[in-house]
């Protein structure tokens, strides 16, 4: 979604108020969870739905 919106990670991190390191953890799938308010902020900034950026994978 970042590429589709022509936005860099740093810009998104600044818009939603998290560090680029935390955004990187989310992007790589290494986060154990995500707060709903963070998910909402990401979706608002990228003008998308949660299903556009989340993927379920069985471990």
VENMOPE-V265173 format. One record per pair of residues at least 6 apart in sequence whose C-alpha atoms are under 7 Angstrom apart, sorted by the first residue. I is the first residue (numbers start at 0). J is the second residue. Records with the same first field share a line. If there is no record, write none. Layout:
BEGIN
I = J ; J
END
This chain:
BEGIN
0 = 45 ; 52
1 = 7
4 = 45
8 = 19
9 = 19
12 = 18 ; 19 ; 22
14 = 44
15 = 40 ; 41
24 = 30
42 = 48 ; 49
END
